[in-house]
């Protein structure tokens, strides 16, 4: 039974950047957010399998990303050696440096590079474009469809992103200082416990509902830092999963989740698939 506040109670679902400072020691945490000791080795094994079986789906790097990728590999190995000296650093020199780095940690790794945009305005704008990615645990997006695109195009399916976040995010990336690390958390729901979820593969009839243990909470811990040599930005994503039923006995948690789902805009409800979960969550409350 989980007595801690549920992530949706702490984070809500407001569309916001929600960044806070992160120190170097806590950049790539070892432990699982939900205290699952088996999660880290399980994720690393899953990564290895995906990089072998579905390499073209989970890894991509444009030719101009090699220097930044090598910088990421050096940064991650240095961090692991300093903060987790007992972790073996088996770096395969035959691999692309970003893939070699991604195999060491549960985090997914994405590199974004600046590109000048001349849209006819007097001031030149900077777009931040995805140039390399080791993305084994995507939450409903496909890596190859996003490669080379700027942040605005990457987030095009997200309701309200353009009017609420686009300019703020672009300015943040451009003004980011070398040496600082920023961190944010977000959450979503899914109908199974799959880490590799590039598309919503299973959308049952919302009137039928699901069993309590089918609905899983997916939390992403994301960090951003600018690479000192290339000036590219490294985006890391650590994924955590837990059945929502873990909070069934936590006072007010399921009621609050239903409120959050119901309080979304119609566009966000459709994007998040809110109706899929509501029947089952209400049944969960009736069975308490």
Backbone torsions as a table, in degrees:
resi	resn	phi	psi	omega
1	UNK	NA	134.1	-178.3
2	UNK	-101.8	121.1	180.0
3	UNK	-101.6	-15.3	178.0
4	UNK	-66.6	152.6	175.0
5	UNK	-56.3	140.4	177.5
6	UNK	-70.2	152.1	-179.9
7	UNK	-54.4	-36.9	-180.0
8	UNK	-69.0	-24.0	176.0
9	UNK	-74.4	-33.5	-179.2
10	UNK	-84.2	-35.4	-171.8
11	UNK	-100.9	-23.9	-173.3
12	UNK	63.7	-158.1	176.8
13	UNK	-142.5	33.6	174.2
14	UNK	-71.3	139.4	177.9
15	UNK	-78.4	101.1	-177.2
16	UNK	-151.1	158.5	179.1
17	UNK	-70.7	-45.2	170.8
18	UNK	58.8	41.7	-178.2
19	UNK	-85.1	147.7	169.6
20	UNK	-140.1	159.3	-175.8
21	UNK	-69.2	146.2	178.3
22	UNK	-132.8	132.0	178.8
23	UNK	-85.1	164.4	-174.4
24	UNK	-58.5	-40.2	-176.6
25	UNK	-62.5	-28.8	-177.9
26	UNK	-103.8	14.9	-176.4
27	UNK	-63.0	-49.6	-177.1
28	UNK	-123.4	81.5	-173.5
29	UNK	-63.2	146.8	-178.9
30	UNK	-80.0	-44.3	-169.7
31	UNK	-80.2	157.4	176.9
32	UNK	-79.4	143.3	-178.9
33	UNK	-61.2	-31.9	-177.4
34	UNK	-104.3	20.8	174.0
35	UNK	60.9	33.2	175.9
36	UNK	-93.5	103.1	-175.5
37	UNK	-64.9	-23.4	-178.5
38	UNK	-86.7	-7.7	-173.0
39	UNK	-65.1	-45.1	-176.4
40	UNK	-62.5	-54.5	178.5
41	UNK	-61.4	-33.4	178.9
42	UNK	-65.5	-41.7	179.7
43	UNK	-67.4	-40.6	179.4
44	UNK	-64.9	-39.0	177.1
45	UNK	-65.9	-42.9	178.4
46	UNK	-61.7	-40.4	176.4
47	UNK	-58.1	-48.4	-178.7
48	UNK	-58.1	-42.7	-179.6
49	UNK	-66.2	-43.0	-179.3
50	UNK	-66.3	-40.4	-179.8
51	UNK	-67.9	-22.4	175.5
52	UNK	-86.2	-46.6	-172.4
53	UNK	-85.3	-31.2	-173.2
54	UNK	-133.1	44.9	-171.5
55	UNK	-56.6	-44.1	-177.6
56	UNK	-67.3	-21.5	179.5
57	UNK	-84.6	-29.1	-171.5
58	UNK	-111.6	-5.8	178.8
59	UNK	-138.3	136.1	176.0
60	UNK	-156.0	141.9	179.2
61	UNK	-148.8	124.8	175.3
62	UNK	-75.0	155.4	-175.7
63	UNK	-56.9	-30.1	-176.2
64	UNK	-84.1	9.7	-176.4
65	UNK	-103.3	1.3	-172.5
66	UNK	-64.7	-44.2	-178.2
67	UNK	-63.4	-43.7	178.7
68	UNK	-65.5	-37.8	179.2
69	UNK	-64.2	-41.0	176.4
70	UNK	-63.9	-35.5	177.5
71	UNK	-65.5	-40.5	177.7
72	UNK	-63.6	-45.0	178.9
73	UNK	-57.6	-46.0	179.6
74	UNK	-64.3	-41.1	-178.8
75	UNK	-63.9	-42.6	-177.3
76	UNK	-72.3	-42.4	178.8
77	UNK	-65.0	-37.8	177.3
78	UNK	-64.1	-42.7	179.8
79	UNK	-64.1	-46.3	-178.5
80	UNK	-64.3	-41.2	179.4
81	UNK	-63.1	-35.1	-177.6
82	UNK	-78.4	-37.5	-170.4
83	UNK	-108.3	-20.7	178.5
84	UNK	-136.7	66.9	-172.7
85	UNK	-63.3	-17.2	-179.6
86	UNK	-83.4	-10.5	178.5
87	UNK	-77.7	123.1	177.7
88	UNK	-67.2	136.3	-179.5
89	UNK	-106.3	82.8	-179.2
90	UNK	-91.7	86.5	-177.8
91	UNK	-92.7	122.5	179.5
92	UNK	-88.8	109.8	-176.9
93	UNK	-68.4	-12.7	-179.9
94	UNK	-81.4	-12.7	-177.4
95	UNK	-87.5	158.2	168.1
96	UNK	-57.0	138.3	-173.8
97	UNK	-59.1	-31.7	179.1
98	UNK	-71.3	-39.0	176.4
99	UNK	-65.1	-41.2	177.9
100	UNK	-59.9	-40.3	178.5
101	UNK	-67.1	-42.9	-176.4
102	UNK	-64.9	-28.0	-179.4
103	UNK	-73.3	-12.4	-176.8
104	UNK	-87.1	-19.8	-169.3
105	UNK	-139.4	159.6	177.8
106	UNK	-72.5	-20.0	-176.1
107	UNK	-66.2	143.1	164.2
108	UNK	-80.2	151.5	-174.7
109	UNK	-128.9	127.8	177.6
110	UNK	-129.1	139.3	178.7
111	UNK	-117.1	130.6	178.8
112	UNK	-119.6	135.5	-177.4
113	UNK	-119.0	149.2	-179.6
114	UNK	-77.3	143.9	175.6
115	UNK	-140.1	128.2	-178.4
116	UNK	-73.4	133.8	179.8
117	UNK	-114.8	123.3	177.5
118	UNK	-110.5	98.8	-176.5
119	UNK	-103.6	20.3	178.0
120	UNK	94.3	-10.1	177.3
121	UNK	-78.6	159.9	-179.6
122	UNK	-63.6	-39.1	-178.8
123	UNK	-90.8	132.1	177.2
124	UNK	-76.6	131.6	179.6
125	UNK	-99.2	154.4	177.7
126	UNK	-110.0	124.4	171.5
127	UNK	-97.4	143.6	175.5
128	UNK	-108.3	116.3	-169.7
129	UNK	-113.4	143.5	179.6
130	UNK	-75.2	117.4	-176.9
131	UNK	-114.7	-14.5	177.6
132	UNK	-158.6	146.2	179.6
133	UNK	-156.4	135.4	166.9
134	UNK	-115.5	94.3	-169.5
135	UNK	-121.7	87.2	-179.5
136	UNK	-88.3	-20.2	-175.6
137	UNK	-124.7	60.6	-178.4
138	UNK	-71.6	144.1	175.4
139	UNK	-103.3	81.8	172.9
140	UNK	66.7	42.7	167.4
141	UNK	-151.2	154.7	-171.0
142	UNK	-111.1	120.8	-172.8
143	UNK	-56.1	-49.6	-173.4
144	UNK	-63.7	-24.0	179.0
145	UNK	-78.2	-14.0	-176.7
146	UNK	-105.9	-11.6	-174.4
147	UNK	-60.9	134.7	178.5
148	UNK	81.2	-6.9	-176.2
149	UNK	-89.0	151.5	175.3
150	UNK	-76.2	166.7	-176.9
151	UNK	-54.9	-40.9	-177.8
152	UNK	-61.3	-41.2	179.6
153	UNK	-72.8	-35.5	177.9
154	UNK	-61.0	-39.6	-176.6
155	UNK	-94.6	12.6	-176.5
156	UNK	-55.1	-37.1	-179.8
157	UNK	-71.7	-14.8	-174.6
158	UNK	-77.4	118.9	-179.4
159	UNK	-59.6	137.7	173.6
160	UNK	72.8	1.1	-178.1
161	UNK	-61.9	-43.9	-175.1
162	UNK	-60.8	-47.5	-175.3
163	UNK	-80.7	-24.2	-174.3
164	UNK	-100.7	-41.8	-167.6
165	UNK	-118.4	-24.5	-167.7
166	UNK	-52.5	-56.2	-175.5
167	UNK	-65.5	-37.7	-180.0
168	UNK	-63.8	-44.1	-179.4
169	UNK	-65.9	-44.9	180.0
170	UNK	-60.3	-43.3	179.1
171	UNK	-64.7	-39.4	-179.8
172	UNK	-62.4	-45.7	179.7
173	UNK	-60.0	-43.1	-177.1
174	UNK	-68.1	-37.3	-176.5
175	UNK	-90.2	-2.3	-177.8
176	UNK	-57.1	134.8	-178.7
177	UNK	-93.6	142.9	175.6
178	UNK	-68.6	136.0	179.3
179	UNK	102.9	-20.1	178.5
180	UNK	-95.5	149.9	176.3
181	UNK	-123.8	130.4	177.3
182	UNK	-113.6	144.7	-176.5
183	UNK	-133.2	145.8	174.5
184	UNK	-144.7	160.0	176.8
185	UNK	-124.9	144.6	168.8
186	UNK	-140.7	169.3	-177.7
187	UNK	-144.4	157.9	175.8
188	UNK	-154.5	173.6	176.5
189	UNK	-114.3	151.3	173.0
190	UNK	-145.7	164.5	-169.9
191	UNK	-91.5	8.8	176.9
192	UNK	-157.7	-171.5	-178.3
193	UNK	-108.0	28.1	-177.7
194	UNK	-74.9	127.4	172.9
195	UNK	-75.1	-41.3	178.1
196	UNK	-87.1	100.8	-174.6
197	UNK	-135.5	66.2	-176.4
198	UNK	-67.5	-28.2	177.3
199	UNK	-135.3	159.3	177.4
200	UNK	-77.4	91.7	-172.9
201	UNK	-76.7	-24.4	-172.4
202	UNK	-130.3	105.4	177.2
203	UNK	-125.0	87.1	-176.5
204	UNK	-68.8	166.3	174.6
205	UNK	-58.4	120.0	-176.4
206	UNK	-60.5	-23.0	179.8
207	UNK	-75.1	-20.9	-179.9
208	UNK	-82.4	-30.7	-179.8
209	UNK	72.1	-175.7	-178.9
210	UNK	-139.5	168.5	172.2
211	UNK	-71.5	157.8	-176.7
212	UNK	-57.4	-39.5	-174.6
213	UNK	-78.3	-9.0	176.5
214	UNK	-73.9	-33.9	-177.3
215	UNK	-77.7	121.9	-179.0
216	UNK	-117.6	139.6	172.2
217	UNK	-85.9	131.2	177.1
218	UNK	-116.8	119.2	178.7
219	UNK	-114.1	132.5	175.4
220	UNK	-113.1	126.2	171.4
221	UNK	-99.8	112.9	-172.8
222	UNK	-112.4	138.8	173.9
223	UNK	-127.5	153.8	179.0
224	UNK	-131.6	133.4	172.5
225	UNK	-151.7	145.0	-179.0
226	UNK	-88.7	134.8	-178.6
227	UNK	-79.2	129.1	-171.1
228	UNK	-68.3	-29.3	-176.3
229	UNK	-86.3	-46.4	-175.8
230	UNK	-96.0	-18.9	-176.6
231	UNK	76.3	4.5	173.5
232	UNK	-73.2	168.4	179.7
233	UNK	-113.6	131.2	175.4
234	UNK	-97.9	126.9	179.5
235	UNK	-114.7	117.8	178.6
236	UNK	-108.6	147.1	179.9
237	UNK	-134.0	115.5	172.7
238	UNK	-104.3	125.4	-175.3
239	UNK	-104.4	134.8	177.0
240	UNK	-126.2	140.5	-179.7
241	UNK	-128.2	143.1	174.8
242	UNK	-155.6	142.0	174.3
243	UNK	-64.2	139.1	179.1
244	UNK	-61.4	-26.3	179.6
245	UNK	-61.1	-15.6	176.0
246	UNK	-61.8	-21.7	180.0
247	UNK	-105.7	12.8	-176.0
248	UNK	-61.9	-33.2	-178.1
249	UNK	-99.4	7.4	178.1
250	UNK	-89.2	120.4	-169.6
251	UNK	-54.3	123.0	174.2
252	UNK	78.9	-4.6	-172.3
253	UNK	-67.0	-48.7	-177.1
254	UNK	-69.9	-38.2	175.6
255	UNK	-59.9	-42.4	179.5
256	UNK	-65.8	-35.7	178.4
257	UNK	-66.1	-43.0	177.0
258	UNK	-62.3	-37.4	178.4
259	UNK	-64.9	-44.2	-179.9
260	UNK	-61.1	-44.7	179.7
261	UNK	-63.0	-40.6	-179.0
262	UNK	-73.0	-21.9	-176.3
263	UNK	-88.6	-3.0	178.9
264	UNK	-69.6	156.2	170.6
265	UNK	-66.0	156.9	178.2
266	UNK	-55.0	-38.6	179.9
267	UNK	-65.6	-41.7	-179.8
268	UNK	-71.5	-36.2	176.9
269	UNK	-60.4	-42.2	178.2
270	UNK	-65.7	-44.4	-178.5
271	UNK	-62.0	-41.3	-177.7
272	UNK	-85.6	-9.0	-177.9
273	UNK	66.1	38.4	-172.4
274	UNK	-57.1	-40.1	-175.7
275	UNK	-62.9	-25.3	-179.7
276	UNK	-60.5	-35.2	-170.1
277	UNK	-97.1	-23.0	-167.9
278	UNK	-64.8	-40.3	179.4
279	UNK	-59.8	-46.6	-178.1
280	UNK	-67.1	-37.8	179.3
281	UNK	-66.6	-37.8	176.6
282	UNK	-66.4	-39.4	176.4
283	UNK	-63.2	-36.5	178.0
284	UNK	-59.0	-42.2	179.3
285	UNK	-66.6	-38.8	-178.9
286	UNK	-67.1	-27.7	-176.1
287	UNK	-90.8	0.0	179.8
288	UNK	-64.1	NA	NA
